[in-house]
Amino acid sequence: MEQRVQYIYSKKFPEIKMRVIPGHFVTSHSHINYYVDLTMTRYRESEAKAVAKAIASKYSANTIVDTIVCMDGCEVIGAYLADEFTKAGIISMNAHKTIYVVSPEFNSTGQIIFRQNLVPMIQGKNVFLLLASTTTGMTLHRCLECINYYGGHVSGITSIFSLINSICGIHVSSLFKAGDLPDYKVYSHEDCPLCRDKVPIDAFVNGYGYSELK
């Protein structure tokens, strides 16, 4: 499948690229015709650092960030982002004047949760939400519900690739938008033209990666 990889470069940050694979892919709530592969972006040191620097440049010094919540395996980017925010003079209200970088868990029913030892890093904090990709916004909405449940306040949202510009009145910043991949399509499980045309499914995908069907 990797032989089909295409590269899309950020218009504003040309050193940052997004890898995409055309095909027929299934997520937990949709079918899509491209898999956006952000593996190297999340886990390669040089790329993660470049992405963090680009994200930080989009926020002014009057943004308050106490905690960065990382979804989709974005912890490496999150750590660099905390450093970039600090260097940019972005304020943290934490007593130690440094930013927490945390990730939630998914329980057996698929709910997003924080363990008790992490709750103090969310409750009463200004939370910056970092995701790899956002298509339908369903996962993002669940993240907001989770942070609200634990008493956090969302001060910013960035998804490296996003098809939506805002959710619940909050702007969603991104490095790649729908216009960067205009052929990208999202279909419901019940109304997928690829399924109707009997196009084989390449893989099941989520924010962490893909599992090919053999």
MDAnalysis code that builds the backbone (N, CA, C; Angstrom):
import MDAnalysis as mda
import numpy as np

u = mda.Universe.empty(642, n_residues=214, atom_resindex=np.repeat(np.arange(214), 3), trajectory=True)
u.add_TopologyAttr("name", ["N", "CA", "C"] * 214)
u.add_TopologyAttr("resid", np.arange(1, 215))
u.add_TopologyAttr("resname", ["MET", "GLU", "GLN", "ARG", "VAL", "GLN", "TYR", "ILE", "TYR", "SER", "LYS", "LYS", "PHE", "PRO", "GLU", "ILE", "LYS", "MET", "ARG", "VAL", "ILE", "PRO", "GLY", "HIS", "PHE", "VAL", "THR", "SER", "HIS", "SER", "HIS", "ILE", "ASN", "TYR", "TYR", "VAL", "ASP", "LEU", "THR", "MET", "THR", "ARG", "TYR", "ARG", "GLU", "SER", "GLU", "ALA", "LYS", "ALA", "VAL", "ALA", "LYS", "ALA", "ILE", "ALA", "SER", "LYS", "TYR", "SER", "ALA", "ASN", "THR", "ILE", "VAL", "ASP", "THR", "ILE", "VAL", "CYS", "MET", "ASP", "GLY", "CYS", "GLU", "VAL", "ILE", "GLY", "ALA", "TYR", "LEU", "ALA", "ASP", "GLU", "PHE", "THR", "LYS", "ALA", "GLY", "ILE", "ILE", "SER", "MET", "ASN", "ALA", "HIS", "LYS", "THR", "ILE", "TYR", "VAL", "VAL", "SER", "PRO", "GLU", "PHE", "ASN", "SER", "THR", "GLY", "GLN", "ILE", "ILE", "PHE", "ARG", "GLN", "ASN", "LEU", "VAL", "PRO", "MET", "ILE", "GLN", "GLY", "LYS", "ASN", "VAL", "PHE", "LEU", "LEU", "LEU", "ALA", "SER", "THR", "THR", "THR", "GLY", "MET", "THR", "LEU", "HIS", "ARG", "CYS", "LEU", "GLU", "CYS", "ILE", "ASN", "TYR", "TYR", "GLY", "GLY", "HIS", "VAL", "SER", "GLY", "ILE", "THR", "SER", "ILE", "PHE", "SER", "LEU", "ILE", "ASN", "SER", "ILE", "CYS", "GLY", "ILE", "HIS", "VAL", "SER", "SER", "LEU", "PHE", "LYS", "ALA", "GLY", "ASP", "LEU", "PRO", "ASP", "TYR", "LYS", "VAL", "TYR", "SER", "HIS", "GLU", "ASP", "CYS", "PRO", "LEU", "CYS", "ARG", "ASP", "LYS", "VAL", "PRO", "ILE", "ASP", "ALA", "PHE", "VAL", "ASN", "GLY", "TYR", "GLY", "TYR", "SER", "GLU", "LEU", "LYS"])
u.atoms.positions = np.array([
    [0.824, -1.205, 0.000],
    [0.000, 0.000, 0.000],
    [0.860, 1.257, 0.000],
    [2.048, 1.164, 0.617],
    [2.910, 2.331, 0.706],
    [3.389, 2.816, -0.657],
    [3.341, 1.927, -1.683],
    [3.786, 2.350, -3.023],
    [2.898, 3.441, -3.596],
    [1.685, 3.617, -3.031],
    [0.745, 4.612, -3.546],
    [0.866, 5.964, -2.840],
    [1.824, 6.104, -1.968],
    [1.939, 7.327, -1.176],
    [2.152, 8.549, -2.069],
    [1.394, 9.602, -1.765],
    [1.565, 10.898, -2.405],
    [1.944, 11.905, -1.326],
    [2.665, 12.954, -1.726],
    [3.122, 13.945, -0.761],
    [2.474, 15.296, -1.045],
    [1.980, 15.910, 0.013],
    [1.386, 17.238, -0.079],
    [2.162, 18.151, 0.870],
    [2.680, 19.252, 0.342],
    [3.496, 20.165, 1.134],
    [2.669, 21.362, 1.586],
    [2.899, 21.790, 2.812],
    [2.205, 22.948, 3.346],
    [2.588, 24.190, 2.542],
    [1.588, 24.988, 2.178],
    [1.856, 26.208, 1.417],
    [2.607, 27.237, 2.260],
    [2.260, 27.325, 3.529],
    [2.875, 28.314, 4.407],
    [4.160, 27.809, 5.043],
    [4.231, 26.495, 5.255],
    [5.413, 25.906, 5.895],
    [5.936, 24.786, 4.985],
    [6.670, 25.116, 3.925],
    [7.052, 24.129, 2.902],
    [7.930, 22.993, 3.401],
    [8.517, 23.141, 4.589],
    [9.330, 22.057, 5.136],
    [8.466, 20.948, 5.732],
    [7.159, 21.195, 5.835],
    [6.239, 20.216, 6.424],
    [5.416, 19.560, 5.322],
    [5.404, 18.241, 5.313],
    [4.646, 17.521, 4.293],
    [3.693, 16.523, 4.926],
    [2.620, 16.240, 4.194],
    [1.617, 15.271, 4.615],
    [1.620, 14.126, 3.612],
    [1.674, 12.908, 4.114],
    [1.646, 11.737, 3.247],
    [0.211, 11.226, 3.150],
    [-0.268, 10.987, 1.945],
    [-1.632, 10.482, 1.767],
    [-1.598, 9.268, 0.842],
    [-2.511, 8.335, 1.099],
    [-2.604, 7.114, 0.297],
    [-4.031, 6.997, -0.218],
    [-4.237, 6.997, -1.539],
    [-5.587, 6.822, -2.067],
    [-6.043, 5.373, -1.924],
    [-7.337, 5.180, -1.764],
    [-7.866, 3.822, -1.648],
    [-9.238, 3.827, -1.012],
    [-9.563, 2.738, -0.348],
    [-10.859, 2.561, 0.308],
    [-10.574, 2.159, 1.749],
    [-10.889, 3.063, 2.672],
    [-10.537, 2.855, 4.072],
    [-11.762, 3.020, 4.963],
    [-11.744, 2.311, 6.085],
    [-12.882, 2.319, 7.009],
    [-12.423, 2.818, 8.370],
    [-13.128, 3.834, 8.890],
    [-12.899, 4.309, 10.255],
    [-14.037, 3.794, 11.135],
    [-14.047, 4.184, 12.394],
    [-15.096, 3.709, 13.302],
    [-16.464, 4.259, 12.936],
    [-16.517, 5.374, 12.187],
    [-17.817, 5.946, 11.874],
    [-17.958, 6.419, 10.425],
    [-17.020, 6.043, 9.544],
    [-17.139, 6.479, 8.150],
    [-16.252, 5.643, 7.234],
    [-16.459, 5.849, 5.929],
    [-15.556, 5.323, 4.904],
    [-14.885, 6.526, 4.246],
    [-13.612, 6.410, 3.912],
    [-12.877, 7.507, 3.296],
    [-12.069, 6.992, 2.108],
    [-11.765, 7.911, 1.174],
    [-11.050, 7.498, -0.037],
    [-9.566, 7.840, -0.002],
    [-9.098, 8.419, 1.114],
    [-7.671, 8.658, 1.318],
    [-7.339, 8.341, 2.768],
    [-6.190, 7.728, 2.974],
    [-5.664, 7.609, 4.321],
    [-4.586, 8.672, 4.495],
    [-4.773, 9.547, 5.457],
    [-3.793, 10.588, 5.749],
    [-2.789, 10.015, 6.743],
    [-1.592, 9.728, 6.248],
    [-0.574, 9.054, 7.059],
    [0.350, 10.089, 7.700],
    [0.159, 10.332, 8.987],
    [0.958, 11.304, 9.721],
    [1.951, 10.623, 10.660],
    [2.311, 9.387, 10.331],
    [3.210, 8.615, 11.190],
    [4.542, 9.324, 11.386],
    [5.213, 9.677, 10.298],
    [6.514, 10.334, 10.407],
    [6.383, 11.715, 11.033],
    [5.288, 12.388, 10.747],
    [5.050, 13.713, 11.317],
    [4.982, 13.645, 12.832],
    [4.400, 12.579, 13.366],
    [4.228, 12.448, 14.811],
    [5.454, 11.884, 15.508],
    [6.187, 10.983, 14.837],
    [7.209, 10.222, 15.542],
    [8.644, 10.514, 15.116],
    [8.856, 11.203, 13.999],
    [10.215, 11.564, 13.595],
    [10.570, 12.907, 14.234],
    [11.685, 12.941, 14.948],
    [12.043, 14.121, 15.740],
    [12.047, 15.407, 14.925],
    [12.683, 15.407, 13.771],
    [12.804, 16.636, 12.985],
    [11.454, 17.130, 12.488],
    [10.589, 16.210, 12.067],
    [9.271, 16.605, 11.569],
    [8.372, 17.072, 12.699],
    [8.418, 16.375, 13.832],
    [7.597, 16.766, 14.981],
    [7.985, 18.157, 15.472],
    [9.268, 18.440, 15.479],
    [9.736, 19.752, 15.923],
    [9.276, 20.847, 14.962],
    [9.351, 20.576, 13.642],
    [8.915, 21.566, 12.650],
    [7.420, 21.845, 12.763],
    [6.632, 20.790, 12.995],
    [5.184, 20.953, 13.143],
    [4.867, 21.767, 14.393],
    [5.546, 21.482, 15.491],
    [5.321, 22.220, 16.736],
    [5.626, 23.707, 16.545],
    [6.705, 24.004, 15.865],
    [7.079, 25.400, 15.622],
    [6.025, 26.102, 14.770],
    [5.523, 25.400, 13.749],
    [4.490, 25.976, 12.876],
    [3.196, 26.229, 13.651],
    [2.791, 25.280, 14.483],
    [1.567, 25.449, 15.282],
    [1.708, 26.637, 16.226],
    [2.838, 26.715, 16.915],
    [3.043, 27.794, 17.887],
    [2.989, 29.165, 17.227],
    [3.424, 29.247, 15.978],
    [3.449, 30.535, 15.281],
    [2.049, 31.082, 15.019],
    [1.033, 30.219, 15.130],
    [-0.341, 30.629, 14.861],
    [-1.031, 31.250, 16.082],
    [-0.353, 31.221, 17.228],
    [-0.980, 31.693, 18.465],
    [-0.215, 32.862, 19.052],
    [-0.962, 33.835, 19.564],
    [-0.354, 35.029, 20.141],
    [0.027, 34.780, 21.596],
    [0.852, 35.677, 22.113],
    [1.366, 35.514, 23.470],
    [0.284, 35.658, 24.535],
    [-0.894, 36.194, 24.167],
    [-1.949, 36.322, 25.175],
    [-2.802, 35.064, 25.307],
    [-2.470, 34.018, 24.539],
    [-3.107, 32.716, 24.725],
    [-2.583, 32.100, 26.024],
    [-3.479, 31.530, 26.813],
    [-3.064, 30.891, 28.068],
    [-3.150, 29.378, 27.902],
    [-2.048, 28.688, 28.152],
    [-2.006, 27.232, 28.033],
    [-1.369, 26.648, 29.289],
    [-2.148, 25.899, 30.043],
    [-1.628, 25.189, 31.209],
    [-1.305, 23.737, 30.886],
    [-2.118, 23.157, 29.989],
    [-2.003, 21.733, 29.674],
    [-2.241, 21.510, 28.183],
    [-1.409, 20.695, 27.574],
    [-1.633, 20.251, 26.201],
    [-2.137, 18.817, 26.264],
    [-3.339, 18.586, 25.740],
    [-3.893, 17.229, 25.663],
    [-3.628, 16.696, 24.260],
    [-2.888, 15.599, 24.186],
    [-2.470, 15.022, 22.909],
    [-3.347, 13.822, 22.550],
    [-3.939, 13.870, 21.376],
    [-4.690, 12.748, 20.840],
    [-3.901, 12.126, 19.683],
    [-4.305, 10.933, 19.284],
    [-3.766, 10.299, 18.070],
    [-2.255, 10.076, 18.113],
    [-1.673, 9.910, 19.291],
    [-0.231, 9.666, 19.363],
    [0.619, 10.889, 19.097],
    [0.118, 12.071, 19.434],
    [0.837, 13.327, 19.150],
    [1.718, 13.791, 20.311],
    [2.120, 12.885, 21.202],
    [2.854, 13.295, 22.388],
    [4.213, 13.925, 22.074],
    [4.912, 13.429, 21.054],
    [6.227, 14.012, 20.713],
    [6.041, 15.449, 20.252],
    [5.059, 15.663, 19.369],
    [4.753, 17.026, 18.928],
    [4.335, 17.875, 20.127],
    [3.532, 17.294, 21.012],
    [3.062, 18.025, 22.177],
    [4.197, 18.511, 23.068],
    [5.214, 17.689, 23.252],
    [6.349, 18.089, 24.085],
    [7.112, 19.243, 23.443],
    [7.344, 19.141, 22.137],
    [8.011, 20.242, 21.436],
    [7.138, 21.500, 21.430],
    [5.825, 21.303, 21.323],
    [4.912, 22.440, 21.307],
    [4.937, 23.184, 22.638],
    [4.986, 22.445, 23.734],
    [5.087, 23.080, 25.048],
    [6.333, 23.954, 25.121],
    [7.426, 23.457, 24.572],
    [8.675, 24.221, 24.567],
    [8.546, 25.468, 23.688],
    [7.915, 25.308, 22.501],
    [7.735, 26.451, 21.598],
    [6.813, 27.495, 22.210],
    [5.745, 27.056, 22.849],
    [4.846, 27.993, 23.526],
    [5.592, 28.785, 24.602],
    [6.412, 28.093, 25.374],
    [7.166, 28.752, 26.442],
    [8.125, 29.787, 25.865],
    [8.832, 29.419, 24.785],
    [9.770, 30.348, 24.158],
    [9.056, 31.548, 23.554],
    [7.806, 31.342, 23.105],
    [7.036, 32.428, 22.494],
    [6.393, 33.346, 23.520],
    [6.546, 33.015, 24.799],
    [5.994, 33.862, 25.854],
    [4.550, 33.587, 26.175],
    [4.012, 32.450, 25.690],
    [2.631, 32.100, 26.015],
    [2.537, 31.752, 27.507],
    [1.542, 32.303, 28.153],
    [1.435, 32.241, 29.605],
    [0.882, 30.898, 30.077],
    [1.457, 30.382, 31.143],
    [0.892, 29.247, 31.868],
    [0.528, 29.728, 33.260],
    [-0.681, 29.387, 33.720],
    [-1.121, 29.784, 35.051],
    [-0.675, 28.784, 36.114],
    [0.020, 27.721, 35.712],
    [0.504, 26.742, 36.680],
    [1.518, 27.394, 37.622],
    [1.531, 26.948, 38.866],
    [2.417, 27.538, 39.869],
    [3.885, 27.421, 39.463],
    [4.225, 26.337, 38.765],
    [5.609, 26.110, 38.359],
    [5.936, 26.755, 37.015],
    [4.924, 27.406, 36.389],
    [5.090, 28.150, 35.135],
    [5.547, 27.279, 33.966],
    [5.249, 26.016, 34.022],
    [5.527, 25.124, 32.900],
    [4.234, 24.420, 32.497],
    [4.251, 23.825, 31.303],
    [3.038, 23.261, 30.711],
    [3.024, 21.742, 30.864],
    [1.884, 21.202, 31.273],
    [1.700, 19.753, 31.305],
    [1.440, 19.245, 29.882],
    [1.907, 18.043, 29.576],
    [1.618, 17.372, 28.302],
    [1.067, 15.995, 28.645],
    [-0.220, 15.770, 28.369],
    [-0.877, 14.527, 28.791],
    [-1.702, 13.934, 27.654],
    [-2.058, 12.671, 27.817],
    [-2.952, 11.980, 26.888],
    [-4.017, 11.238, 27.683],
    [-5.245, 11.203, 27.181],
    [-6.303, 10.461, 27.862],
    [-6.264, 8.988, 27.495],
    [-7.174, 8.238, 28.058],
    [-7.368, 6.830, 27.701],
    [-8.772, 6.638, 27.148],
    [-8.988, 5.478, 26.531],
    [-10.322, 5.071, 26.113],
    [-10.707, 3.874, 26.962],
    [-11.863, 3.948, 27.626],
    [-12.280, 2.806, 28.441],
    [-12.935, 1.739, 27.581],
    [-13.462, 0.704, 28.201],
    [-13.995, -0.452, 27.466],
    [-15.208, -0.106, 26.613],
    [-15.874, 1.007, 26.915],
    [-17.042, 1.410, 26.123],
    [-16.701, 2.499, 25.106],
    [-15.405, 2.826, 24.996],
    [-14.990, 3.818, 24.025],
    [-15.018, 5.245, 24.531],
    [-15.351, 5.450, 25.804],
    [-15.357, 6.798, 26.373],
    [-13.929, 7.283, 26.601],
    [-13.720, 8.584, 26.435],
    [-12.422, 9.189, 26.692],
    [-12.356, 9.561, 28.167],
    [-11.321, 9.094, 28.861],
    [-11.224, 9.328, 30.304],
    [-9.811, 9.763, 30.691],
    [-9.709, 10.399, 31.843],
    [-8.431, 10.690, 32.477],
    [-8.399, 9.988, 33.823],
    [-7.301, 9.335, 34.138],
    [-7.134, 8.722, 35.451],
    [-7.024, 9.809, 36.521],
    [-7.290, 9.406, 37.758],
    [-7.333, 10.380, 38.848],
    [-6.023, 11.148, 39.005],
    [-4.886, 10.497, 38.732],
    [-3.607, 11.192, 38.895],
    [-3.401, 12.277, 37.847],
    [-4.165, 12.231, 36.736],
    [-4.049, 13.248, 35.697],
    [-5.130, 14.321, 35.793],
    [-6.203, 14.038, 36.527],
    [-7.321, 14.993, 36.618],
    [-6.867, 16.381, 37.074],
    [-5.926, 16.500, 38.055],
    [-5.489, 17.843, 38.451],
    [-4.829, 18.632, 37.322],
    [-4.394, 17.946, 36.275],
    [-3.788, 18.628, 35.137],
    [-4.839, 19.113, 34.137],
    [-6.099, 18.741, 34.384],
    [-7.212, 19.154, 33.521],
    [-8.164, 20.089, 34.272],
    [-8.487, 19.725, 35.476],
    [-9.489, 20.468, 36.258],
    [-9.029, 21.893, 36.540],
    [-9.844, 22.859, 36.086],
    [-9.519, 24.262, 36.303],
    [-8.392, 24.786, 35.436],
    [-7.942, 23.996, 34.458],
    [-6.805, 24.382, 33.629],
    [-7.259, 24.903, 32.254],
    [-6.391, 25.713, 31.644],
    [-6.571, 26.145, 30.260],
    [-5.927, 25.094, 29.371],
    [-6.768, 24.367, 28.640],
    [-6.330, 23.167, 27.919],
    [-6.225, 23.447, 26.417],
    [-5.095, 23.083, 25.862],
    [-4.880, 23.161, 24.419],
    [-4.994, 21.751, 23.866],
    [-5.873, 21.556, 22.890],
    [-6.147, 20.230, 22.358],
    [-5.397, 20.035, 21.041],
    [-4.609, 18.969, 20.952],
    [-3.780, 18.678, 19.783],
    [-4.181, 17.331, 19.187],
    [-4.555, 17.341, 17.911],
    [-4.955, 16.119, 17.212],
    [-4.168, 15.977, 15.916],
    [-4.120, 14.749, 15.395],
    [-3.460, 14.517, 14.117],
    [-4.374, 14.883, 12.955],
    [-5.595, 14.333, 12.935],
    [-6.514, 14.632, 11.834],
    [-7.949, 14.702, 12.345],
    [-8.722, 15.551, 11.698],
    [-10.125, 15.735, 12.051],
    [-10.934, 15.764, 10.766],
    [-11.865, 14.818, 10.623],
    [-12.658, 14.762, 9.392],
    [-14.125, 15.079, 9.680],
    [-14.816, 14.201, 10.387],
    [-16.228, 14.453, 10.689],
    [-16.405, 15.334, 11.922],
    [-15.407, 15.379, 12.793],
    [-15.509, 16.152, 14.026],
    [-16.085, 15.377, 15.197],
    [-16.451, 14.105, 14.986],
    [-17.061, 13.328, 16.061],
    [-16.088, 13.088, 17.216],
    [-14.857, 12.699, 16.886],
    [-13.858, 12.472, 17.945],
    [-13.542, 13.773, 18.660],
    [-13.419, 14.851, 17.906],
    [-13.130, 16.152, 18.502],
    [-14.240, 16.558, 19.465],
    [-15.482, 16.319, 19.085],
    [-16.603, 16.658, 19.960],
    [-16.540, 15.858, 21.254],
    [-16.172, 14.589, 21.152],
    [-16.041, 13.759, 22.341],
    [-14.907, 14.265, 23.235],
    [-13.834, 14.754, 22.625],
    [-12.723, 15.320, 23.399],
    [-13.187, 16.536, 24.196],
    [-13.964, 17.395, 23.551],
    [-14.458, 18.592, 24.223],
    [-15.373, 18.225, 25.387],
    [-16.232, 17.240, 25.160],
    [-17.121, 16.780, 26.231],
    [-16.302, 16.248, 27.411],
    [-15.237, 15.505, 27.104],
    [-14.393, 14.928, 28.151],
    [-13.699, 16.023, 28.960],
    [-13.090, 16.973, 28.277],
    [-12.378, 18.048, 28.965],
    [-13.347, 18.869, 29.810],
    [-14.519, 19.129, 29.283],
    [-15.543, 19.857, 30.040],
    [-15.977, 19.068, 31.278],
    [-16.132, 17.746, 31.113],
    [-16.552, 16.898, 32.230],
    [-15.550, 16.975, 33.383],
    [-14.254, 17.015, 33.042],
    [-13.228, 17.054, 34.084],
    [-12.902, 18.480, 34.541],
    [-13.687, 19.439, 34.068],
    [-13.544, 20.801, 34.573],
    [-12.482, 21.637, 33.909],
    [-12.056, 21.257, 32.699],
    [-11.062, 22.041, 31.977],
    [-11.708, 23.071, 31.057],
    [-10.938, 24.060, 30.673],
    [-11.387, 25.086, 29.728],
    [-10.505, 25.005, 28.490],
    [-11.105, 24.810, 27.317],
    [-10.331, 24.683, 26.075],
    [-9.938, 26.073, 25.579],
    [-8.625, 26.326, 25.527],
    [-8.127, 27.632, 25.091],
    [-7.636, 27.624, 23.650],
    [-7.572, 26.436, 23.049],
    [-7.140, 26.352, 21.658],
    [-7.233, 24.924, 21.145],
    [-7.441, 24.781, 19.841],
    [-7.497, 23.467, 19.201],
    [-6.682, 23.519, 17.920],
    [-5.801, 22.560, 17.741],
    [-5.095, 22.401, 16.470],
    [-5.146, 20.945, 16.052],
    [-5.510, 20.733, 14.800],
    [-5.431, 19.416, 14.178],
    [-4.525, 19.570, 12.964],
    [-3.531, 18.716, 12.830],
    [-2.576, 18.882, 11.727],
    [-3.306, 18.914, 10.388],
    [-4.261, 17.993, 10.191],
    [-5.126, 17.996, 9.015],
    [-6.565, 18.079, 9.504],
    [-7.332, 19.024, 8.983],
    [-8.715, 19.176, 9.431],
    [-9.620, 19.583, 8.281],
    [-10.780, 18.948, 8.242],
    [-11.798, 19.320, 7.275],
    [-12.775, 20.340, 7.855],
    [-12.700, 20.590, 9.157],
    [-13.622, 21.545, 9.776],
    [-12.842, 22.736, 10.313],
    [-13.480, 23.885, 10.335],
    [-12.829, 25.122, 10.760],
    [-13.181, 25.525, 12.187],
    [-14.301, 25.015, 12.706],
    [-14.689, 25.360, 14.077],
    [-15.627, 24.304, 14.617],
    [-15.696, 24.253, 15.945],
    [-16.616, 23.338, 16.606],
    [-17.013, 23.954, 17.950],
    [-18.306, 23.942, 18.224],
    [-18.834, 24.512, 19.462],
    [-18.354, 25.945, 19.679],
    [-18.215, 26.689, 18.585],
    [-17.788, 28.078, 18.672],
    [-16.296, 28.282, 18.862],
    [-15.518, 27.204, 18.809],
    [-14.067, 27.290, 18.987],
    [-13.382, 27.082, 17.639],
    [-12.458, 27.970, 17.285],
    [-11.728, 27.852, 16.030],
    [-10.812, 26.628, 16.058],
    [-10.790, 25.879, 14.963],
    [-9.888, 24.732, 14.820],
    [-8.777, 25.128, 13.853],
    [-7.600, 25.344, 14.391],
    [-6.443, 25.681, 13.576],
    [-5.878, 24.409, 12.940],
    [-5.293, 24.525, 11.760],
    [-4.702, 23.348, 11.113],
    [-3.589, 23.774, 10.168],
    [-2.683, 22.852, 9.891],
    [-1.621, 23.100, 8.924],
    [-2.039, 22.687, 7.522],
    [-2.961, 21.721, 7.441],
    [-3.508, 21.268, 6.162],
    [-5.025, 21.287, 6.254],
    [-5.667, 21.841, 5.216],
    [-7.121, 21.953, 5.187],
    [-7.690, 21.169, 4.013],
    [-9.016, 21.207, 3.885],
    [-9.692, 20.477, 2.810],
    [-9.154, 20.869, 1.435],
    [-8.823, 22.145, 1.256],
    [-8.318, 22.606, -0.032],
    [-6.988, 22.012, -0.423],
    [-6.238, 21.491, 0.561],
    [-4.955, 20.860, 0.254],
    [-5.140, 19.444, -0.293],
    [-6.314, 18.878, -0.063],
    [-6.637, 17.542, -0.557],
    [-8.085, 17.558, -1.044],
    [-8.346, 18.269, -2.161],
    [-9.734, 18.508, -2.594],
    [-10.499, 17.255, -2.990],
    [-9.807, 16.174, -3.318],
    [-10.492, 14.932, -3.709],
    [-10.886, 14.072, -2.518],
    [-10.535, 14.505, -1.312],
    [-10.825, 13.727, -0.111],
    [-12.336, 13.658, 0.105],
    [-12.847, 12.446, 0.296],
    [-14.284, 12.250, 0.501],
    [-14.526, 11.418, 1.757],
    [-15.598, 11.756, 2.446],
    [-16.025, 11.012, 3.630],
    [-17.443, 10.514, 3.387],
    [-17.663, 9.216, 3.573],
    [-18.984, 8.619, 3.343],
    [-19.454, 7.913, 4.611],
    [-20.759, 7.830, 4.780],
    [-21.308, 7.048, 5.881],
    [-21.160, 5.562, 5.551],
    [-21.220, 4.742, 6.585],
    [-21.126, 3.292, 6.361],
    [-22.256, 2.808, 5.451],
    [-23.407, 3.454, 5.561],
    [-24.585, 2.996, 4.818],
    [-24.629, 3.512, 3.388],
    [-23.861, 4.546, 3.080],
    [-23.965, 5.172, 1.770],
    [-22.582, 5.424, 1.178],
    [-21.824, 4.360, 1.025],
    [-20.467, 4.465, 0.488],
    [-20.459, 4.013, -0.969],
    [-20.173, 4.909, -1.924],
    [-20.143, 4.511, -3.338],
    [-19.041, 3.518, -3.655],
    [-17.978, 3.525, -2.873],
    [-16.908, 2.549, -3.084],
    [-17.401, 1.140, -2.778],
    [-18.203, 1.030, -1.723],
    [-18.795, -0.275, -1.401],
    [-19.780, -0.700, -2.486],
    [-20.594, 0.248, -2.955],
    [-21.558, -0.079, -4.012],
    [-20.860, -0.560, -5.276],
    [-19.698, 0.019, -5.543],
    [-18.926, -0.379, -6.729],
    [-18.033, -1.584, -6.459],
    [-18.184, -2.162, -5.260],
    [-17.435, -3.358, -4.848],
    [-15.917, -3.140, -4.880],
    [-15.492, -1.924, -4.534],
    [-14.067, -1.645, -4.402],
    [-13.585, -2.253, -3.083],
    [-12.592, -3.125, -3.111],
    [-12.145, -3.785, -1.877],
    [-11.659, -2.770, -0.834],
    [-11.893, -3.080, 0.425],
    [-11.402, -2.247, 1.515],
    [-9.913, -2.523, 1.707],
    [-9.119, -1.462, 1.727],
    [-7.674, -1.612, 1.905],
    [-7.294, -1.844, 3.358],
    [-7.917, -1.074, 4.260],
    [-7.501, -1.152, 5.661],
    [-8.529, -0.494, 6.566],
    [-8.509, -0.914, 7.821],
    [-9.224, -0.214, 8.878],
    [-8.253, 0.816, 9.456],
    [-8.717, 2.051, 9.662],
    [-7.818, 3.108, 10.095],
    [-8.388, 3.859, 11.292],
    [-7.501, 4.422, 12.103],
    [-7.904, 5.347, 13.156],
    [-6.776, 6.350, 13.348],
    [-6.840, 7.142, 14.399],
    [-5.854, 8.185, 14.589],
    [-4.441, 7.675, 14.829],
    [-4.293, 6.386, 15.135],
    [-2.993, 5.831, 15.439],
    [-2.341, 5.137, 14.252],
    [-3.122, 4.726, 13.247],
    [-2.527, 4.040, 12.114],
    [-3.549, 3.213, 11.359],
    [-3.076, 2.187, 10.668],
    [-3.971, 1.371, 9.860],
    [-3.642, -0.112, 10.024],
    [-4.663, -0.936, 9.776],
    [-4.510, -2.393, 9.785],
    [-5.042, -2.910, 8.449],
    [-4.126, -3.397, 7.612],
    [-4.516, -3.860, 6.291],
    [-5.350, -5.136, 6.373],
    [-6.244, -5.288, 5.423],
    [-6.992, -6.529, 5.289],
    [-6.229, -7.454, 4.366],
    [-5.950, -8.634, 4.835],
    [-5.152, -9.593, 4.057],
    [-6.069, -10.408, 3.141],
])
